[in-house]
Amino acid sequence: MSDRQHSDKMMIITIDIGNTNTKIGLFDNSGKLCNSFKMSTDVKRTSDEYVALLLQLLTYNSIDVHSVNGAILSSVIPQLDYTFTNVIQYVFGVKPLVVGVGVKTGLAIRYEFPRELGSDRIITCVAAAKQYGTPFILVDFGTATTFNVVNDKREFLGGAITLGLKATIDSLSHCTARLPSVELETPSKVTAQSTRKAIQSGVIYGAVGQVKYIIERIKTETGLNKAQIIATGGMANLIADVEPLFDHIDRELSLKGLYEIYRINVVDKIA
């Protein structure tokens, strides 16, 4: 870590690289999320292209690069780890903490092969534990929909992974000859009178049933019958609008989790 990270007036940049989008957040030294924005994730972009795009976003949001003196990075695309590490070092002059095996999270990972576990699943659970307490079942509606379970001992117990809503729509279009690609809108009833609405009905109402069933199975298997049900990700509200399955919806959990992990590994050590 560079000397800039020892300033009392810290601005930490958190970067969550997902399969579809890369989310970026900036936190002040009190842990408040001051700014957040996102860019599309593209493995074909060069470091120079990412530098230019990041600088453009920072300028648009009136953020001085010199105010950033700490960085943390989570990625589900390994080939972008090196790219973004270089981008962060070039733009801000700091070396990012990269979430992975060996980084403290405050959770005990009970997973058969920990190296297979996506850091995106852990960072959201870290934030949920900090903000809402344990135990909980966290459903993350991203490119994939993931179910993540943390018990009252702050142990990550695993979960389930299935295709995300947008990916399901795209798969129907790509894998069939006549089904169109449609927008994600909830029809007023399940029984649809058009192909477009039939696809929307099947995908959205089907996802609601799937989420409800998996949550109940998790409760039965783990005995966590009083666990909070937390949702994050861009599609969470689509499900909640059909049926109120969630105690909390928080779309910024990944960024908040990254800040908390940075605090545990860097800020607390400095203090």
C-alpha positions as CSV (number, residue, x, y, z in Angstrom):
1,M,0.0,0.0,0.0
2,S,1.3,3.5,-0.8
3,D,1.7,6.4,1.6
4,R,-1.4,8.0,0.2
5,Q,-3.5,5.4,1.9
6,H,-2.4,6.6,5.4
7,S,-4.2,10.0,5.0
8,D,-6.8,10.8,7.6
9,K,-9.0,12.1,4.8
10,M,-9.5,8.8,2.9
11,M,-11.6,8.4,-0.2
12,I,-11.7,4.7,-1.1
13,I,-12.7,3.5,-4.6
14,T,-14.4,0.1,-4.8
15,I,-14.7,-1.7,-8.1
16,D,-16.9,-4.7,-8.6
17,I,-16.3,-6.3,-12.0
18,G,-19.3,-8.4,-13.0
19,N,-20.0,-10.4,-16.2
20,T,-22.2,-7.7,-17.6
21,N,-21.4,-4.5,-15.8
22,T,-18.6,-3.1,-13.7
23,K,-19.9,-1.1,-10.6
24,I,-17.7,1.6,-9.1
25,G,-18.3,3.3,-5.8
26,L,-16.5,6.0,-3.8
27,F,-16.6,6.0,0.0
28,D,-15.4,8.8,2.4
29,N,-13.5,8.0,5.6
30,S,-16.8,7.6,7.6
31,G,-17.9,4.7,5.3
32,K,-20.5,6.8,3.5
33,L,-21.1,5.9,-0.2
34,C,-20.7,9.3,-1.9
35,N,-20.8,8.4,-5.6
36,S,-21.6,5.3,-7.6
37,F,-21.7,4.6,-11.3
38,K,-21.1,1.7,-13.7
39,M,-19.7,0.8,-17.1
40,S,-20.2,-2.2,-19.3
41,T,-17.7,-5.0,-18.8
42,D,-15.8,-5.8,-21.9
43,V,-12.8,-8.2,-21.9
44,K,-11.8,-6.8,-25.3
45,R,-11.1,-3.3,-24.0
46,T,-7.5,-2.4,-23.5
47,S,-6.1,-0.8,-20.3
48,D,-5.9,2.5,-22.2
49,E,-9.6,2.3,-23.1
50,Y,-10.6,1.6,-19.5
51,V,-8.4,4.5,-18.3
52,A,-10.1,6.9,-20.7
53,L,-13.6,5.7,-19.8
54,L,-12.9,5.8,-16.0
55,L,-11.4,9.3,-16.3
56,Q,-14.5,10.4,-18.3
57,L,-16.8,9.1,-15.6
58,L,-14.8,10.6,-12.8
59,T,-14.8,14.0,-14.6
60,Y,-18.5,13.8,-15.2
61,N,-19.1,13.1,-11.5
62,S,-16.7,15.9,-10.5
63,I,-14.3,13.6,-8.7
64,D,-10.7,14.6,-8.3
65,V,-8.4,11.6,-8.8
66,H,-6.1,13.0,-6.1
67,S,-8.8,12.5,-3.5
68,V,-8.6,8.7,-3.9
69,N,-6.0,7.1,-1.8
70,G,-7.2,3.6,-1.4
71,A,-8.7,1.0,-3.7
72,I,-10.3,-2.5,-3.6
73,L,-11.2,-4.7,-6.5
74,S,-13.5,-7.8,-6.9
75,S,-13.8,-9.6,-10.2
76,V,-15.6,-12.6,-11.6
77,I,-13.5,-12.3,-14.8
78,P,-9.9,-13.3,-14.0
79,Q,-8.4,-11.9,-17.2
80,L,-9.6,-8.4,-16.1
81,D,-7.8,-8.5,-12.7
82,Y,-4.5,-7.5,-14.2
83,T,-6.1,-4.9,-16.5
84,F,-7.9,-3.1,-13.7
85,T,-5.0,-3.4,-11.3
86,N,-2.9,-1.5,-13.9
87,V,-5.8,1.0,-14.5
88,I,-6.2,1.8,-10.8
89,Q,-2.4,2.2,-10.3
90,Y,-2.1,4.5,-13.4
91,V,-5.1,6.7,-12.5
92,F,-4.9,6.9,-8.7
93,G,-1.3,5.9,-8.0
94,V,-2.4,3.2,-5.5
95,K,-2.2,-0.6,-5.6
96,P,-5.7,-2.1,-5.1
97,L,-6.5,-4.8,-2.7
98,V,-7.9,-7.7,-4.7
99,V,-10.5,-9.9,-3.0
100,G,-9.5,-13.5,-3.1
101,V,-8.3,-16.4,-0.9
102,G,-6.4,-15.0,2.0
103,V,-8.2,-11.7,2.3
104,K,-10.1,-11.3,5.5
105,T,-13.9,-10.9,5.1
106,G,-15.2,-11.4,8.7
107,L,-17.1,-14.6,7.5
108,A,-16.1,-18.2,7.9
109,I,-16.3,-19.9,4.5
110,R,-17.9,-23.4,4.7
111,Y,-17.4,-24.3,1.1
112,E,-16.1,-27.5,-0.4
113,F,-13.7,-25.8,-2.8
114,P,-13.2,-22.2,-1.6
115,R,-11.2,-21.2,-4.7
116,E,-14.3,-21.9,-6.8
117,L,-16.4,-19.4,-4.9
118,G,-17.0,-16.2,-6.7
119,S,-15.9,-13.1,-4.8
120,D,-19.1,-11.4,-5.9
121,R,-21.1,-13.8,-3.7
122,I,-18.9,-13.1,-0.7
123,I,-18.8,-9.3,-0.9
124,T,-22.6,-9.0,-0.9
125,C,-22.8,-11.3,2.1
126,V,-20.2,-9.2,4.0
127,A,-22.3,-6.1,3.5
128,A,-25.5,-7.8,4.4
129,A,-24.0,-9.2,7.7
130,K,-22.7,-5.7,8.5
131,Q,-25.9,-3.8,7.7
132,Y,-28.7,-6.3,8.6
133,G,-27.2,-8.9,10.9
134,T,-27.3,-12.6,10.7
135,P,-28.7,-15.2,9.8
136,F,-29.9,-14.4,6.3
137,I,-30.6,-15.8,2.9
138,L,-29.3,-13.4,0.2
139,V,-30.7,-13.5,-3.4
140,D,-28.5,-11.7,-5.9
141,F,-30.3,-11.0,-9.2
142,G,-27.4,-10.4,-11.7
143,T,-26.3,-12.1,-14.9
144,A,-26.9,-15.2,-12.8
145,T,-29.2,-15.4,-9.9
146,T,-27.4,-16.7,-6.8
147,F,-28.7,-17.8,-3.4
148,N,-26.3,-17.3,-0.5
149,V,-26.7,-18.5,3.1
150,V,-25.1,-17.1,6.2
151,N,-26.0,-18.5,9.6
152,D,-25.9,-16.8,13.0
153,K,-22.3,-17.8,13.5
154,R,-21.4,-15.7,10.5
155,E,-20.6,-18.8,8.5
156,F,-21.1,-18.8,4.7
157,L,-22.9,-22.2,4.1
158,G,-23.2,-22.1,0.3
159,G,-26.3,-21.8,-1.8
160,A,-27.5,-22.2,-5.3
161,I,-26.9,-20.6,-8.7
162,T,-29.3,-20.4,-11.6
163,L,-29.7,-18.4,-14.8
164,G,-30.6,-14.7,-14.4
165,L,-33.8,-13.2,-15.8
166,K,-32.2,-11.3,-18.6
167,A,-30.1,-14.3,-19.6
168,T,-33.2,-16.5,-19.6
169,I,-34.9,-14.1,-22.0
170,D,-31.8,-14.0,-24.2
171,S,-31.5,-17.8,-24.2
172,L,-35.1,-18.3,-25.3
173,S,-34.5,-16.0,-28.3
174,H,-31.1,-17.5,-29.2
175,C,-32.0,-21.1,-28.8
176,T,-35.3,-21.2,-30.6
177,A,-36.2,-20.3,-34.2
178,R,-39.3,-18.2,-33.7
179,L,-39.3,-16.8,-30.2
180,P,-38.5,-13.1,-30.1
181,S,-36.3,-11.2,-27.7
182,V,-38.6,-9.2,-25.4
183,E,-38.2,-6.6,-22.7
184,L,-38.4,-7.5,-19.1
185,E,-41.9,-6.4,-18.1
186,T,-44.4,-8.1,-15.8
187,P,-47.7,-8.9,-17.6
188,S,-50.9,-8.4,-15.6
189,K,-51.7,-12.1,-15.5
190,V,-49.9,-15.5,-16.0
191,T,-52.2,-16.7,-18.8
192,A,-51.0,-14.6,-21.7
193,Q,-52.6,-14.1,-25.1
194,S,-49.5,-13.2,-27.1
195,T,-46.1,-14.8,-27.5
196,R,-44.3,-11.7,-26.1
197,K,-46.4,-11.6,-22.9
198,A,-46.2,-15.4,-22.7
199,I,-42.4,-15.2,-22.5
200,Q,-42.6,-12.4,-20.0
201,S,-45.1,-14.4,-17.9
202,G,-43.0,-17.6,-18.0
203,V,-39.7,-15.9,-17.1
204,I,-40.9,-13.5,-14.4
205,Y,-43.6,-15.5,-12.7
206,G,-41.5,-18.6,-13.1
207,A,-38.6,-16.8,-11.4
208,V,-40.9,-15.8,-8.5
209,G,-41.9,-19.4,-8.0
210,Q,-38.3,-20.5,-8.2
211,V,-37.1,-18.0,-5.7
212,K,-39.9,-18.8,-3.3
213,Y,-39.3,-22.5,-3.5
214,I,-35.5,-22.4,-3.2
215,I,-35.8,-20.1,-0.1
216,E,-38.2,-22.5,1.5
217,R,-35.9,-25.5,0.8
218,I,-32.9,-23.6,2.2
219,K,-34.8,-22.9,5.4
220,T,-35.8,-26.6,5.7
221,E,-32.3,-27.9,5.0
222,T,-30.5,-25.4,7.3
223,G,-33.1,-24.9,10.0
224,L,-32.8,-21.1,9.5
225,N,-36.5,-20.6,9.6
226,K,-36.2,-17.0,11.0
227,A,-33.5,-15.9,8.6
228,Q,-33.9,-12.5,7.0
229,I,-34.5,-12.7,3.3
230,I,-32.3,-10.0,1.5
231,A,-32.2,-9.2,-2.2
232,T,-29.8,-7.3,-4.3
233,G,-29.1,-6.8,-8.0
234,G,-30.9,-4.9,-10.8
235,M,-33.8,-7.3,-11.2
236,A,-34.8,-7.6,-7.5
237,N,-37.6,-5.2,-7.8
238,L,-39.2,-7.1,-10.6
239,I,-39.6,-10.1,-8.3
240,A,-40.7,-8.0,-5.3
241,D,-43.4,-6.2,-7.3
242,V,-45.0,-9.6,-8.0
243,E,-44.7,-11.0,-4.4
244,P,-43.2,-9.5,-1.3
245,L,-40.6,-12.2,-0.6
246,F,-37.8,-9.9,0.8
247,D,-37.3,-8.2,4.1
248,H,-34.7,-5.9,2.5
249,I,-33.7,-4.8,-1.0
250,D,-30.3,-3.2,-1.3
251,R,-28.8,-2.7,-4.7
252,E,-25.5,-1.3,-3.4
253,L,-24.5,-4.3,-1.3
254,S,-21.5,-5.3,-3.5
255,L,-19.9,-1.8,-3.2
256,K,-20.7,-1.7,0.6
257,G,-19.2,-5.1,1.0
258,L,-16.0,-4.1,-0.7
259,Y,-15.6,-1.1,1.5
260,E,-16.1,-3.3,4.6
261,I,-13.5,-5.7,3.4
262,Y,-11.1,-2.8,2.8
263,R,-11.8,-1.5,6.3
264,I,-11.0,-4.9,7.8
265,N,-7.8,-5.5,5.9
266,V,-6.4,-2.0,5.6
267,V,-8.0,0.7,7.7
268,D,-8.2,-1.3,10.9
269,K,-4.5,-2.2,10.5
270,I,-3.5,1.5,10.1
271,A,-5.6,2.4,13.2
